[in-house]
Every structure is written in C-alpha cells, then in structure tokens.
C-alpha cells in the first residue's frame, strides 16, 4: 500500500455515492466533496441534497456546491485543498483544463460504460436500449473533452435479456468502486499504463427525457421491449389508455399481430398489444394515482378497461 492520498471527490447521484463510500472506507483521506447544488424535488418541491452530499455530511466532510468550476474563485477554492487526486463520478459539471491541472496526479473518472462506446450522460440506459451484449465501468484519466481521456482500467459485465436500466445500474455501482481503488493504487505507484481511446468507435449516450419514453406502437416489438427495460425505473415507458397516462414497467415479446397499439388479448398472464411488427405482453403497469401492479391484479379489478380492440396511445 502506498502513502494515503489527499483526495477530493466530485459526484452527485447514488452511483457516485457508492464510489464515495469505498473511498471513505479506504486508507485515503477524502478532504472535501463537490456535488451539484441542491435541487427542488417531489410534490412539495423542497430543496433536496444529492446522495453524495448526504453521505459526505454524515461523515463530517466539507461539501462544496459551486454552480460552475469555470470561475477563478472556484478554482482557487479547489487549489487551496491541495489535492493529490480528484476523483469524479457522475458529477454533472464540465471540468475546464484549469481544474484538471490542479491535482498533483490529475483527475480520474469512473464512467459507466465500456469506452469509447457510450460517452455522455446516460450510458447505462443506452446500452440496454441498443441491445448491447455487455456493459461495464471504465476508469479514465480526464481531459477537457467529454469522456475522451486515456483509459486506465476496465471491468465488464454481460447484459442479460432481463436487465433493466435499474438492475444494470446497481451492478455497475458495485463494479466501479473497487476498480477506482485499484486505479488509484496503480497511479500512486506510477505503475498504471493508459490506453488512448479510438474515437472512430465512439458513440454518444444522450441525456434521458420523458418524451422519448413514450411508447410508439408503430415501432417493432423487440425495439420497444428494450426501451421499456432501459427506461425502468426512469423515465419509465408510457402510453395512454382511454386518454389517461399508463406507465409500462415490464413487458416481454409475444406472438400476435394487429393495428399497432391495439389490445389483442388480455388475461392474468398479461396484456397483449400489437406493435409495428410482432407484439408485446405487458405484465406490470401503473394507472394514474395507483401503485405499480402486476397485470393479473389489474385484470381482476379493471377488466373492462382492457377490452380487446382498445387502442393504446390515443388521446380521448
């Protein structure tokens, strides 16, 4: 083990908090934490601390939340911490070169994809949506470009036919922290070679939004099945039933054909809906004001709403 390093951590969501937990449990000294400013959330729109900030506060670590790191003041604040290393995980702010130059060993990032595939904001969900066979975590040395830096370490995991955005997220959140600790050890010893990314293989993982989670029933069933899995638990595949919002939380491919969006059959096994090609059997749904339920429960209580021939996706 090398001498403990002075580490500044920058991250915001739960995925980042798992990495911070590992650093706090290590021999290294986390001297400060950066996280996005508190945001209004929930029905009351109360200001909410990020998971990373909550964890840092619990451990009595200073939390800094500048809206940008591009100002001389913010950069001087970071420099005053005299970090050996800045560890960045899903922070959400672009780091200018002046910031990357501050730590003695530079800045490293844990990114939830097998770079250079899926650079950008939503790599986990895009990998599921695209039908990739594998995902993973890449630890890289950061540079000014978006997820373009030289790669230090990769860990990989298969994506199963049952994986959702949520399940893959949780698995990568377990794989990432040990990889970061291993990379830190190698960097501190000066024994960790890097590999330049092949930009010709790069793909971009656009930020998620609720609009793209609307199920377009004219699309092929296999494409929609991946979309529903990728966007569970957020932003959640959705359509309309009798003009009212219908969230689709689980579905599988099935045999059937008909007008796209039309209900072909309904039973305790699921709701069979025609797509542009093939069909989907919807097995877990959420109606307005209700809880997520298996379709068997909905079929027992609201059978009349799921009449054969009803077309999903139509405004009333």
C-alpha positions in Angstrom: 0.0 0.0 0.0 1.3 3.5 -0.9 1.0 6.5 1.3 -2.6 7.7 1.7 -3.5 10.4 -0.8 -5.4 13.6 -0.3 -8.4 13.1 -2.4 -11.2 15.5 -3.4 -14.3 13.7 -4.7 -16.8 15.1 -7.1 -20.2 13.4 -7.8 -23.9 13.7 -7.4 -26.3 10.7 -7.7 -26.4 7.3 -6.0 -24.0 5.7 -8.4 -21.4 8.3 -7.3 -22.3 7.8 -3.6 -21.3 4.1 -3.9 -17.8 5.2 -5.0 -17.5 7.7 -2.2 -18.4 5.0 0.3 -15.5 2.9 -0.9 -13.1 5.8 -0.7 -14.2 6.7 2.8 -13.6 3.0 3.8 -10.1 3.1 2.3 -6.9 4.4 3.8 -7.0 7.5 1.7 -8.0 10.9 3.1 -11.1 12.4 1.5 -10.5 16.1 2.3 -13.6 17.6 0.6 -16.5 16.7 -1.6 -18.0 18.6 -4.6 -21.7 18.0 -5.5 -24.3 19.7 -7.7 -26.3 22.4 -5.9 -29.4 21.2 -4.0 -32.4 20.9 -6.3 -36.2 21.1 -5.7 -37.8 17.7 -5.9 -41.0 15.9 -5.1 -44.5 17.2 -5.0 -43.6 19.9 -2.4 -40.6 21.0 -4.5 -38.4 21.1 -1.4 -34.7 21.5 -1.8 -33.1 18.1 -1.8 -29.5 17.2 -1.1 -27.8 14.8 -3.5 -27.0 11.3 -2.3 -23.3 12.3 -2.4 -23.8 15.4 -0.3 -25.9 13.4 2.2 -23.2 10.8 2.6 -20.5 13.5 3.0 -22.5 15.3 5.6 -23.0 12.1 7.6 -19.2 11.7 7.7 -18.5 15.3 8.6 -16.7 16.1 5.3 -16.8 19.6 3.8 -19.2 19.9 0.9 -18.7 22.5 -1.9 -21.5 23.1 -4.4 -20.4 25.8 -6.9 -22.7 26.2 -9.9 -19.7 26.2 -12.1 -15.9 25.5 -11.8 -15.0 27.9 -14.5 -14.5 30.9 -12.2 -11.2 31.9 -10.7 -12.8 31.9 -7.3 -14.0 28.2 -7.6 -10.6 27.1 -8.9 -8.7 28.9 -6.1 -11.0 27.1 -3.6 -10.1 23.7 -5.1 -6.4 24.6 -5.3 -6.4 25.6 -1.6 -7.4 22.0 -0.7 -4.0 20.8 -2.1 -5.4 17.5 -3.6 -3.2 14.8 -4.8 -6.1 13.5 -6.9 -9.6 14.5 -7.9 -12.0 11.5 -8.3 -15.0 12.4 -10.4 -18.1 10.1 -10.8 -21.3 11.4 -12.4 -20.7 14.9 -11.2 -22.7 16.7 -13.9 -20.4 19.7 -14.5 -17.7 20.0 -17.2 -14.3 20.5 -15.7 -12.1 23.1 -17.5 -8.5 22.4 -18.1 -7.5 24.8 -15.3 -9.3 22.5 -12.9 -7.8 19.3 -14.4 -4.3 20.8 -13.9 -4.8 21.4 -10.1 -4.3 17.9 -8.5 -0.8 16.5 -8.4 -1.9 13.2 -10.0 -4.6 14.8 -12.2 -8.3 13.8 -12.3 -9.8 10.4 -12.8 -13.3 9.5 -13.7 -15.4 6.3 -13.3 -17.7 6.1 -16.3 -20.5 3.5 -16.5 -19.7 2.1 -20.0 -17.0 0.3 -21.9 -15.5 3.4 -23.5 -15.3 4.7 -26.1 -18.8 3.3 -26.5 -21.5 5.4 -24.8 -19.7 8.6 -23.9 -22.1 11.1 -22.3 -24.9 11.4 -19.7 -26.9 8.1 -19.9 -24.6 5.2 -20.8 -26.3 2.6 -18.7 -29.8 3.0 -20.3 -28.4 3.4 -23.8 -26.6 0.1 -23.6 -29.8 -1.7 -22.6 -31.8 0.2 -25.2 -29.4 -0.7 -28.0 -29.3 -4.4 -27.1 -25.6 -4.4 -26.2 -24.3 -7.8 -25.0 -22.0 -6.2 -22.4 -21.6 -3.1 -20.3 -19.0 -2.1 -17.7 -17.1 0.6 -16.0 -14.1 2.4 -17.4 -11.8 4.4 -15.1 -10.0 7.1 -17.2 -7.7 10.0 -16.8 -9.7 13.0 -17.5 -9.1 15.6 -20.2 -11.1 18.6 -21.4 -13.2 16.5 -23.9 -16.4 14.7 -22.8 -15.3 11.2 -21.6 -12.4 11.2 -24.1 -9.5 10.7 -21.8 -7.0 7.8 -21.8 -8.3 4.6 -20.2 -6.7 3.2 -17.1 -8.9 0.2 -16.2 -12.0 -1.6 -17.5 -14.3 -4.0 -15.8 -17.1 -5.7 -17.8 -20.4 -7.5 -17.2 -22.9 -9.2 -19.5 -26.3 -7.6 -20.1 -29.0 -10.2 -19.8 -32.3 -10.3 -21.6 -33.9 -9.4 -18.2 -31.7 -6.5 -17.3 -33.4 -3.1 -16.8 -31.7 0.3 -16.6 -32.1 -0.1 -12.8 -30.6 -3.6 -12.4 -27.6 -2.8 -14.6 -27.1 0.5 -12.7 -26.9 -1.4 -9.4 -24.5 -4.0 -10.8 -22.1 -1.3 -12.2 -22.3 0.6 -8.9 -20.8 -2.5 -7.3 -18.1 -3.0 -10.0 -17.0 0.7 -10.2 -15.7 1.4 -6.7 -13.1 -1.5 -6.5 -11.9 -0.5 -10.0 -11.4 3.1 -8.8 -9.4 1.9 -5.7 -7.3 -0.3 -7.9 -6.6 2.5 -10.4 -5.7 4.9 -7.5 -3.2 2.4 -6.2 -1.6 2.0 -9.6 -1.4 5.7 -10.2 0.1 6.4 -6.8 2.8 3.8 -7.6 3.3 5.1 -11.1 2.6 1.6 -12.5 -0.7 2.0 -14.3 -0.4 2.3 -18.1 -3.1 4.1 -20.0 -4.7 3.3 -23.4 -5.8 6.1 -25.8 -9.5 5.8 -26.9 -10.2 5.0 -30.5 -12.5 8.0 -31.4 -13.8 6.1 -34.5 -15.6 3.7 -32.2 -17.2 6.3 -30.0 -21.0 6.6 -29.6 -22.9 9.2 -27.6 -25.3 8.5 -24.8 -27.8 11.4 -24.9 -29.4 12.5 -21.7 -32.8 10.8 -20.9 -36.1 12.6 -21.2 -39.7 11.6 -20.5 -40.8 12.3 -24.1 -38.6 9.6 -25.6 -40.0 7.1 -23.1 -43.4 7.4 -24.8 -44.1 4.0 -26.5 -44.6 4.4 -30.3 -46.6 1.3 -31.1 -45.7 1.5 -34.8 -42.1 0.5 -33.9 -41.0 -3.2 -33.8 -41.8 -5.1 -30.7 -38.2 -6.0 -29.9 -37.2 -2.4 -30.0 -40.0 -1.4 -27.7 -39.2 -4.2 -25.3 -35.6 -2.9 -24.9 -36.9 0.6 -24.5 -39.2 -0.4 -21.6 -36.4 -2.3 -19.9 -33.9 0.5 -20.4 -36.2 3.2 -19.0 -37.2 1.3 -15.9 -37.2 2.7 -13.3 -36.8 6.2 -15.0 -38.1 7.8 -17.1 -40.5 4.8 -17.5 -42.1 3.7 -20.7 -45.5 5.2 -21.0 -48.6 5.3 -23.2 -52.3 6.3 -23.0 -55.3 4.2 -22.0 -58.6 5.9 -22.7 -56.7 9.1 -22.9 -55.1 8.7 -19.4 -51.4 8.1 -18.7 -50.4 4.4 -18.5 -46.9 3.5 -17.2 -45.4 0.3 -18.6 -42.9 -1.2 -16.1 -42.4 -4.7 -17.6 -43.1 -6.5 -20.9 -41.9 -9.4 -22.9 -42.0 -10.3 -26.6 -45.1 -12.3 -27.7 -46.7 -13.7 -30.8 -49.5 -11.6 -32.4 -50.4 -9.0 -34.9 -52.9 -6.2 -35.4 -53.3 -2.5 -35.6 -50.3 -1.0 -33.7 -51.3 -0.2 -30.2 -54.4 -2.4 -30.2 -55.2 -4.8 -27.5 -55.2 -8.4 -29.0 -55.8 -10.3 -25.8 -56.0 -9.8 -22.0 -55.6 -12.5 -19.3 -53.9 -12.9 -15.9 -50.7 -13.7 -17.9 -50.6 -10.2 -19.3 -52.0 -7.6 -21.8 -51.1 -8.5 -25.4 -50.6 -5.4 -27.5 -49.8 -5.3 -31.3 -46.7 -3.4 -32.4 -45.4 -2.3 -35.9 -44.1 -5.9 -36.1 -44.8 -8.5 -33.5 -46.5 -7.9 -30.2 -45.7 -7.2 -26.6 -47.2 -8.8 -23.5 -47.4 -6.1 -20.8 -47.0 -7.7 -17.4 -46.6 -4.8 -14.9 -48.4 -1.5 -15.2 -49.3 1.7 -13.3 -52.5 3.6 -13.7 -53.0 7.3 -12.7 -53.0 7.6 -8.9 -52.3 3.9 -8.5 -49.4 1.7 -7.5 -47.3 -0.4 -9.9 -49.2 -3.7 -10.2 -48.8 -7.0 -11.9 -51.3 -7.2 -14.7 -53.1 -10.1 -13.0 -54.2 -7.7 -10.3 -55.4 -5.1 -12.8 -57.2 -7.7 -14.8 -59.2 -8.9 -11.8 -60.3 -5.4 -10.8 -60.5 -3.4 -14.0 -61.1 -6.0 -16.7 -63.5 -3.7 -18.6 -60.7 -1.1 -19.3 -58.7 -3.7 -21.2 -61.3 -4.7 -23.8 -60.0 -6.4 -27.0 -59.7 -3.8 -29.8 -59.0 -0.9 -27.4 -56.1 1.1 -28.9 -53.3 2.4 -26.6 -51.7 5.7 -27.2 -54.8 7.6 -28.4 -55.9 10.8 -26.7 -59.5 10.7 -25.8 
